[in-house]
Amino acid sequence: MRLAVLGAGGRTGRLVVALARARGHAVVALSRKPLVVPEEVEVQQGDALDVEAVTRLLRGCDAVVCAIGPTPGAPKDQDSRLAPVLIEAMRASGLRRLALITGAMQAEPKHLGAFYRRVTQAESVRVFLDDRRQLEQHLLASGLEVTILRPPRLSARGPSLDGPEVTDDARITLLDSCSREDLARALLDAVEAGARTGPVFVRSSPRDGAFWPAWLLRCGLAEFLGITLAAVAAVGLNRLVGEPDSTMERWLVYTSFLLTGAAEGAFIGLGQGTLLKRLVPSLPLGTFVGATMLPAVLAWAVGMAPSTFFVEPSATGAPMEGPSTWLVLLVSAAGGAVGGALIGAAQALALRRSVESVKGWVLATVLGWALALPLDLLGATLPDAATPGWLIASSAGGFGLLAGLTFAVPTGLAALGLRRRRQ
Ligand SMILES: NC(=O)c1ccc[n+]([C@@H]2O[C@H](COP(=O)([O-])OP(=O)(O)OC[C@H]3O[C@@H](n4cnc5c(N)ncnc54)[C@H](OP(=O)(O)O)[C@@H]3O)[C@@H](O)[C@H]2O)c1
């Protein structure tokens, strides 16, 4: 294929030229400045807004890649002026295939996270976006085979392992980025395929780079918050009613723990769900969060019932002899596995319409909670009656953080293994 590359001296344009050569295409490039390019690449000097220069460039080509971007001092209507130039030059040269870059901020607000929704409201940004929208609209109405790639923030990272993700269904947040290498690959894939795909998002696969720090942070923070809340509630209630004695006091304590269970489930569901949604955009987030909360409440209900309703406070007020730490750890690992199975199965109900198989997710959740719950329990059993309240909450929170990081590992591996169901 003989390819014409506009903006060949730009950061993405240069990569497009190199990759096109590596894929065996002949390349002619347009640039306003002299370029250092491989010998076989023919460079024509000229402005992309000059229809004669562009028509000359396209003569004898099979497809065009446009990697032009706004440079300081560029006219405010550069993009809308570019559209008729490209259309006229392509028609004059009998060319039909074009791939070009705009940006994710061109998308409708439902595809954008809160930060981008806010930024796109700013007057100066709106002027720029309106101009680009005209470019998109003119090209899509031209009847040419146009692929418009809308990347989020561009990065200098190398190509991602999974390759660029090209999709028309994405929610772009600050965590998203697209390496220029991936963008160059997507541009060339588009002109090689030749299909008219309209505007699509392109980003480096969310499975790469940014996934692990974000997943560990979310799982760790969610369990830290959930367990700290439970510890604060326990200390507060102990100050308020002492060891629960009457039926009303026992129910007060019990209900408080069920509420903290719901909060813990909500934190985990939101933490995991918002990131899973980047891997599997059709995941129903509300259902996923609900599916995490319900088993969490159930687990707290079962776990707290014996100590709340069936243990009588000692008559002397002296601390009672508890089971050995090893027994607590063993029983809590078994309890964690059962709780993990419940949570995993309920979450799988939310996931199964969007992914091909949920088995790995359920198994990972069982393993994750079998390892994590003993840590939660250790944090709760280490302090004794003389430990100050702040230390009880800190110890519980610290062990909660460790527990969250622990279940993050198997569930994170399973999340990366989830394969989207073809819609
Ligand atoms: N940066 C981001 O995070 C981001 C995010 C989303 C989308 N994008 C979009 O991605 C695209 C590529 O970005 P990039 O960072 O790779 O671009 P870049 O490095 O800024 O390069 C832009 C190129 O366009 C050329 N150009 C501009 N106006 C021209 C004209 N009238 N005639 C001929 N050449 C012209 C420039 O040539 P000169 O060297 O002669 O000036 C330059 O080589 C841009 O459209 C940008 O808006 C960027």
PDBQT file of the ligand as one rigid body, heavy atoms in Angstrom, charges set to zero:
ROOT
HETATM    1  N1  LIG A 501      -1.736  15.210  23.627  1.00  0.00    +0.000 N 
HETATM    2  C1  LIG A 501      -2.773  14.534  24.073  1.00  0.00    +0.000 C 
HETATM    3  O1  LIG A 501      -2.845  14.100  25.231  1.00  0.00    +0.000 OA
HETATM    4  C2  LIG A 501      -3.902  14.257  23.096  1.00  0.00    +0.000 A 
HETATM    5  C3  LIG A 501      -5.075  13.663  23.592  1.00  0.00    +0.000 A 
HETATM    6  C4  LIG A 501      -6.070  13.345  22.678  1.00  0.00    +0.000 A 
HETATM    7  C5  LIG A 501      -5.912  13.634  21.327  1.00  0.00    +0.000 A 
HETATM    8  N2  LIG A 501      -4.773  14.243  20.907  1.00  0.00    +0.000 N 
HETATM    9  C6  LIG A 501      -4.631  14.512  19.462  1.00  0.00    +0.000 C 
HETATM   10  O2  LIG A 501      -3.699  13.585  18.903  1.00  0.00    +0.000 OA
HETATM   11  C7  LIG A 501      -3.154  14.145  17.705  1.00  0.00    +0.000 C 
HETATM   12  C8  LIG A 501      -1.646  13.884  17.641  1.00  0.00    +0.000 C 
HETATM   13  O3  LIG A 501      -1.043  14.473  18.758  1.00  0.00    +0.000 OA
HETATM   14  P1  LIG A 501       0.563  14.573  18.848  1.00  0.00    +0.000 P 
HETATM   15  O4  LIG A 501       0.866  14.962  20.254  1.00  0.00    +0.000 OA
HETATM   16  O5  LIG A 501       1.187  13.375  18.254  1.00  0.00    +0.000 OA
HETATM   17  O6  LIG A 501       0.800  15.796  17.870  1.00  0.00    +0.000 OA
HETATM   18  P2  LIG A 501       2.057  16.780  17.808  1.00  0.00    +0.000 P 
HETATM   19  O7  LIG A 501       3.301  16.097  18.273  1.00  0.00    +0.000 OA
HETATM   20  O8  LIG A 501       1.682  18.069  18.465  1.00  0.00    +0.000 OA
HETATM   21  O9  LIG A 501       2.199  16.993  16.254  1.00  0.00    +0.000 OA
HETATM   22  C9  LIG A 501       1.260  17.691  15.511  1.00  0.00    +0.000 C 
HETATM   23  C10 LIG A 501       1.805  17.745  14.077  1.00  0.00    +0.000 C 
HETATM   24  O10 LIG A 501       0.805  18.370  13.271  1.00  0.00    +0.000 OA
HETATM   25  C11 LIG A 501       1.486  19.187  12.346  1.00  0.00    +0.000 C 
HETATM   26  N3  LIG A 501       0.624  20.260  11.850  1.00  0.00    +0.000 N 
HETATM   27  C12 LIG A 501      -0.201  21.056  12.544  1.00  0.00    +0.000 A 
HETATM   28  N4  LIG A 501      -0.836  21.898  11.707  1.00  0.00    +0.000 NA
HETATM   29  C13 LIG A 501      -0.392  21.625  10.452  1.00  0.00    +0.000 A 
HETATM   30  C14 LIG A 501      -0.661  22.143   9.179  1.00  0.00    +0.000 A 
HETATM   31  N5  LIG A 501      -1.545  23.124   9.006  1.00  0.00    +0.000 N 
HETATM   32  N6  LIG A 501      -0.013  21.620   8.124  1.00  0.00    +0.000 NA
HETATM   33  C15 LIG A 501       0.886  20.614   8.252  1.00  0.00    +0.000 A 
HETATM   34  N7  LIG A 501       1.194  20.073   9.457  1.00  0.00    +0.000 NA
HETATM   35  C16 LIG A 501       0.568  20.577  10.538  1.00  0.00    +0.000 A 
HETATM   36  C17 LIG A 501       2.638  19.774  13.150  1.00  0.00    +0.000 C 
HETATM   37  O11 LIG A 501       3.605  20.199  12.232  1.00  0.00    +0.000 OA
HETATM   38  P3  LIG A 501       4.745  21.280  12.614  1.00  0.00    +0.000 P 
HETATM   39  O12 LIG A 501       5.833  20.460  13.206  1.00  0.00    +0.000 OA
HETATM   40  O13 LIG A 501       5.088  21.876  11.297  1.00  0.00    +0.000 OA
HETATM   41  O14 LIG A 501       4.132  22.277  13.554  1.00  0.00    +0.000 OA
HETATM   42  C18 LIG A 501       3.070  18.564  13.966  1.00  0.00    +0.000 C 
HETATM   43  O15 LIG A 501       4.022  17.809  13.261  1.00  0.00    +0.000 OA
HETATM   44  C19 LIG A 501      -3.557  15.617  17.733  1.00  0.00    +0.000 C 
HETATM   45  O16 LIG A 501      -4.631  15.812  16.838  1.00  0.00    +0.000 OA
HETATM   46  C20 LIG A 501      -4.024  15.862  19.135  1.00  0.00    +0.000 C 
HETATM   47  O17 LIG A 501      -4.994  16.888  19.226  1.00  0.00    +0.000 OA
HETATM   48  C21 LIG A 501      -3.763  14.567  21.749  1.00  0.00    +0.000 A 
ENDROOT
TORSDOF 0
